[in-house]
Amino acid sequence: MSDIQKYSGVIPAFYACYDEAGTISPDRVRALTRYFIEKGVQGVYVGGSSGECIYQHRAERELVLEHVMAEAKGKLTVIAHVACNNTEDSRQLAAHAESLGVDAIASIPPIYFHLPEHGIAQYWNDISEAAPNTDFIIYNIPQLAGVALTPSLLREMKKNPRVIGVKNSSMPTQDIQMWRDEGLIVFNGPDEQFISGLAMGATGGIGGTYAVMPELFLAARDRLYGGKLEAAQAIQNEICRIIYAMCGAHGNLYAVMKAILHKKGVECGGVRKPLPGLIASDTAIVDQAAAMIDSAIAKYCQEA
């Protein structure tokens, strides 16, 4: 197994960073990377759902990763999601990621057509083959990909020595226990069950809402591992309330979170169509969620 320490902890999913024209902003990518370093998180997950990967060209995804790596410089674990809906583009992203020195690559299964398990395994192994010196992480998100990781598929993938773990975004925490029993590193995906996932054996978490409140996820993890279960539960409950508030907007959740980061002085731009942007009535929701985050940080994150 790969070094488990570098995959343990809070790993925010990296947001797409655009300029006012809607193109990738290298300066904003670098600024967001520095923000994560300053917050003390373990690493970043680049090019996934939060990075709006399915709405970007391969060259754009490569550009983002290049500028993340230029700032990370060993201060963050970097996992690059490289899946596209065709094998060759995925392989090129994988090879590019390895050339930059990422810690791991990750991939969802192919979407739209529901492939048999042997077809999914071939897709993942073909991608991994293009980055032969890099750890490979399976991304299980059945509610969006339309296909779920199964024990039989996982056993087939374990024949690939580069497969070291699963990013598990299915809702049942039982899945975390099953993948851990297979001897793999497992990352909790659903942010609403962060401490539940850790309690079931996840080594860390990768999440889309971590960026706007990394302090709360770090505090929840510290309380849980420090044996302060009720305190960890209280922080998790506050995290969930914040997420529910943000989901009340007309605009896409990532548009809301980028607006919250804007209030914190971190510019990421808007979201790319067809994701809906914010409308005027969303301003109150952004303000409410930002205030909830600030209040929770003041309440739970001042302890040594």
For each residue, the residues with C-beta under 8 A, 3 or more apart:
1: 4 164 183 184 185
2: 6 7 104 135 164 165 185
3: 6 7
4: 1 7 8 185 203
5: 8
6: 2 3 42 43 77 103
7: 2 3 4 11 42 43 77 103 104 164 165 185 187 203 204
8: 4 5 42 203 204
9: 41 42 43 204 221
10: 41 42 204 205 210 214 217 218 221
11: 7 41 42 43 44 45 77 79 187 204 205 206 207 210
12: 36 41 44 45 206 207 210 211 214
13: 44 45 48 49 50 51 206 207 208 210 211
14: 32 33 36 44 45 46 47 48 50 51 64 68 211
15: 32 50 51 211 254 257 258 261 268
16: 24 50 51 52 56 64 254 268 269 271 272
17: 24 25 28 29 31 32 64 267 268 269
18: 21 22 23 24 25 28 268 269 270 272
19: 22 23 24 25 28 269
20: 269
21: 18
22: 18 19 269 270 272
23: 18 19
24: 16 17 18 19 29 56 60 63 64
25: 17 18 19 28 29 267 269
26: 29 30 63 67
27: 30 31
28: 17 18 19 25 31 32 267 268 269
29: 17 24 25 26 32 33 63 64 67 68 71
30: 26 27 33 34 67 68 70 71
31: 17 27 28 34 35 266 267
32: 14 15 17 28 29 35 36 211 261 266 268
33: 14 29 30 36 37 44 67 68 71 72 76
34: 30 31 37 38 71
35: 31 32 38 39 211 261 266
36: 12 14 32 33 39 41 44 76 211 214
37: 33 34 40 71 72 75 76
38: 34 35
39: 35 36 214 215 218
40: 37 214 218
41: 9 10 11 12 36 44 76 210 214 218
42: 6 7 8 9 10 11 76 77 204
43: 6 7 9 11 76 77 78 79 103
44: 11 12 13 14 33 36 41 68 72 76 77 78 79
45: 11 12 13 14 48 50 79 81 106 167 206
46: 14 51 64 65 68 78 79 80 81
47: 14 51 53 61 64 65 80 81 82 93
48: 13 14 45 51 53 81 106 139 206
49: 13 52 53 54 141 144 208
50: 13 14 15 16 45 208 211 254
51: 13 14 15 16 46 47 48 56 61 64 81
52: 16 49 55 56 254 271 272 275
53: 47 48 49 56 61 81 83
54: 49 85
55: 52 272 273 274 275
56: 16 24 51 52 53 60 61 64 272
57: 60 61
58: 61 62 84 89 92 93
59: 62 63
60: 24 56 57 63 64
61: 47 51 53 56 57 58 64 65 93
62: 58 59 65 66 93 96
63: 24 26 29 59 60 66 67
64: 14 16 17 24 29 46 47 51 56 60 61 67 68
65: 46 47 61 62 68 69 78 80 96 97 100 102
66: 62 63 69 70 100
67: 26 29 30 33 63 64 70 71
68: 14 29 30 33 44 46 64 65 71 72 78
69: 65 66 72 73 78 100 101 102
70: 30 66 67 73
71: 29 30 33 34 37 67 68
72: 33 37 44 68 69 75 76 78
73: 69 70
74:
75: 37 72
76: 33 36 37 41 42 43 44 72
77: 6 7 11 42 43 44 103 104
78: 43 44 46 65 68 69 72 102 103 104
79: 11 43 44 45 46 102 103 104 105 106 137 206
80: 46 47 65 93 97 100 102 104 105 106
81: 45 46 47 48 51 53 105 106 107 108 139
82: 47 90 93 94 97 105 106 107 127 131
83: 53 90 93 106 107 108 109 110 127 139
84: 58 89 90 93
85: 54 110 111 112
86: 89 90
87: 90 91 123 126 127
88: 91 92
89: 58 84 86 92 93
90: 82 83 84 86 87 93 94 107 123 126 127 130
91: 87 88 94 95 126 127 129 130
92: 58 88 89 95 96 130
93: 47 58 61 62 80 82 83 84 89 90 96 97 105
94: 82 90 91 97 98 105 127 128 130 131 134
95: 91 92 98 99 130 131
96: 62 65 92 93 99 100
97: 65 80 82 93 94 100 102 105 131 134
98: 94 95 101 102 105 130 131 132 133 134
99: 95 96
100: 65 66 69 80 96 97
101: 69 98
102: 65 69 78 79 80 97 98 105 134
103: 6 7 43 77 78 79 134 135
104: 2 7 77 78 79 80 134 135 136 137 164 165
105: 79 80 81 82 93 94 97 98 102 127 128 131 134 135 136 137
106: 45 48 79 80 81 82 83 136 137 138 139 167
107: 81 82 83 90 123 124 127 136 137 138 139
108: 81 83 111 139 141 144 145
109: 83 115 120 123 124 145 147 149
110: 83 85 113 115 119 120 123
111: 85 108 144 145 146
112: 85 146
113: 110
114: 146 147
115: 109 110 119 120 123 147
116: 119 120
117: 120 121 150 152 153 156
118: 121 122 156
119: 110 115 116 122 123
120: 109 110 115 116 117 123 124 147 153
121: 117 118 124 125 153 156 157
122: 118 119 125 126
123: 87 90 107 109 110 115 119 120 126 127
124: 107 109 120 121 127 128 136 138 157 160 163
125: 121 122 128 129 157 160
126: 87 90 91 122 123 129 130
127: 82 83 87 90 91 94 105 107 123 124 130 131 136
128: 94 105 124 125 131 132 136 160 162 163
129: 91 125 126 132
130: 90 91 92 94 95 98 126 127
131: 82 94 95 97 98 105 127 128 134 136 162
132: 98 128 129 162
133: 98
134: 94 97 98 102 103 104 105 131 162
135: 2 103 104 105 162 164 165
136: 104 105 106 107 124 127 128 131 160 162 163 164
137: 79 104 105 106 107 163 164 165 166 167 185 187
138: 106 107 124 149 154 157 163 165 166 167
139: 48 81 83 106 107 108 145 166 167 169
140: 148 149 166 167 168 169 170 175 189
141: 49 108 144 145 167 169 170 189
142: 145 146 147 148 149 170
143: 169 170 171
144: 49 108 111 141
145: 108 109 111 139 141 142 148
146: 111 112 114 142
147: 109 114 115 120 142
148: 140 142 145 170
149: 109 138 140 142 153 154 166 168 170 175 179
150: 117 153 154
151: 154 155 178 182
152: 117 155 156
153: 117 120 121 149 150 156 157
154: 138 149 150 151 157 158 166 179 182 184
155: 151 152 158 159 182
156: 117 118 121 152 153 159
157: 121 124 125 138 153 154 160 163
158: 154 155 163 182 184
159: 155 156
160: 124 125 128 136 157 163
161:
162: 128 131 132 134 135 136
163: 124 128 136 137 138 157 158 160 184
164: 1 2 7 104 135 136 137 184 185
165: 2 7 104 135 137 138 179 184 185 186 187 203
166: 137 138 139 140 149 154 179 184 185 186 187
167: 45 106 137 138 139 140 141 187 189 206
168: 140 149 175 176 179 186 187 188 189 197 202
169: 139 140 141 143 189 190
170: 140 141 142 143 148 149 175 189
171: 143 190 193
172: 175
173: 176 177 193 196 197 199 200
174: 177 178 200
175: 140 149 168 170 172 178 179
176: 168 173 179 180 186 188 197 200 201 202
177: 173 174 180 181 200 201
178: 151 174 175 181 182
179: 149 154 165 166 168 175 176 182 184 186
180: 176 177 183 184 186 200 201 202
181: 177 178
182: 151 154 155 158 178 179
183: 1 180
184: 1 154 158 163 164 165 166 179 180
185: 1 2 4 7 137 164 165 166 203
186: 165 166 168 176 179 180 201 202 203
187: 7 11 137 165 166 167 168 202 203 204 205 206
188: 168 176 193 194 196 197 198 202 204 205 206 207
189: 140 141 167 168 169 170 197 205 206 207
190: 169 171 193 194 197 207
191: 194 205 207 208 209 210 217 239 243
192: 239 240 243
193: 171 173 188 190 196 197
194: 188 190 191 197 198 205 207 217 220 221 236 239
195: 198 199 220 221 224 232 233 235 236
196: 173 188 193 199 200 236
197: 168 173 176 188 189 190 193 194 200 202 205
198: 188 194 195 201 202 204 205 221 224 225
199: 173 195 196 224
200: 173 174 176 177 180 196 197
201: 176 177 180 186 198
202: 168 176 180 186 187 188 197 198 205
203: 4 7 8 165 185 186 187
204: 7 8 9 10 11 42 187 188 198
205: 10 11 187 188 189 191 194 197 198 202 210 217 221
206: 11 12 13 45 48 79 167 187 188 189
207: 11 12 13 188 189 190 191 194 210 217
208: 13 49 50 191 211 253 254 257
209: 191 212 213 239 242 243 246 253 257
210: 10 11 12 13 41 191 205 207 213 214 217
211: 12 13 14 15 32 35 36 50 208 214 257 261
212: 209 257 260 261 264 289 293
213: 209 210 216 217 239 242 293 296 297
214: 10 12 36 39 40 41 210 211 217 218
215: 39 218 219 297 301
216: 213 219 220 235 238 239 242 293 296 297 300 301
217: 10 191 194 205 207 210 213 214 220 221 239
218: 10 39 40 41 214 215 221 222 301
219: 215 216 222 223 235 300 301 303
220: 194 195 216 217 223 224 232 235 236 239
221: 9 10 194 195 198 205 217 218 224 225 232
222: 218 219 225 226
223: 219 220 226 228 229 231 232 235
224: 195 198 199 220 221 228 229 232
225: 198 221 222
226: 222 223
227:
228: 223 224 231 232
229: 223 224 232 233
230: 233 234
231: 223 228 234 235 300
232: 195 220 221 223 224 228 229 235 236
233: 195 229 230 236 237
234: 230 231 237 238 300
235: 195 216 219 220 223 231 232 238 239 296 300
236: 194 195 196 220 232 233 239 240
237: 233 234 240 241
238: 216 234 235 241 242 292 296 299 300
239: 191 192 194 209 213 216 217 220 235 236 242 243 296
240: 192 236 237 243 244
241: 237 238 244 245 292
242: 209 213 216 238 239 245 246 289 292 293 296
243: 191 192 209 239 240 246 247
244: 240 241 247 248
245: 241 242 248 285 288 289 292
246: 209 242 243 249 253 256 257 260 285 289
247: 243 244 253
248: 244 245 285
249: 246 253 255 256 278 282 285 286
250: 276 278 279 281 282
251: 255 256 271 276 277 278 279 282
252: 255 256 271 275 276 277
253: 208 209 246 247 249 256 257
254: 15 16 50 52 208 257 258 271 275
255: 249 251 252 258 259 270 271 275 276 277 278 282
256: 246 249 251 252 253 259 260 278 282 285 286 289
257: 15 208 209 211 212 246 253 254 260 261
258: 15 254 255 261 262 268 269 270 271
259: 255 256 262 263 278 282 286
260: 212 246 256 257 263 264 286 289 290 293
261: 15 32 35 211 212 257 258 264 266 267 268
262: 258 259 265 266 267 268
263: 259 260 286 290
264: 212 260 261
265: 262
266: 31 32 35 261 262
267: 17 25 28 31 261 262
268: 15 16 17 18 28 32 258 261 262
269: 16 17 18 19 20 22 25 28 258
270: 18 22 255 258 277 278
271: 16 52 251 252 254 255 258 275 276 277
272: 16 18 22 52 55 56 275
273: 55
274: 55
275: 52 55 252 254 255 271 272
276: 250 251 252 255 271
277: 251 252 255 270 271
278: 249 250 251 255 256 259 270 282 283 286
279: 250 251 282
280: 283
281: 250 284 285
282: 249 250 251 255 256 259 278 279 285 286
283: 278 280 286 287
284: 281 287 288
285: 245 246 248 249 256 281 282 288 289
286: 249 256 259 260 263 278 282 283 289 290
287: 283 284 290 291
288: 245 284 285 291 292
289: 212 242 245 246 256 260 285 286 292 293
290: 260 263 286 287 293 294
291: 287 288 294 295
292: 238 241 242 245 288 289 295 296
293: 212 213 216 242 260 289 290 296 297
294: 290 291 297 298
295: 291 292 298 299
296: 213 216 235 238 239 242 292 293 299 300 301
297: 213 215 216 293 294 300 301
298: 294 295 301 302
299: 238 295 296 302
300: 216 219 231 234 235 238 296 297 303
301: 215 216 218 219 296 297 298
302: 298 299
303: 219 300
304:
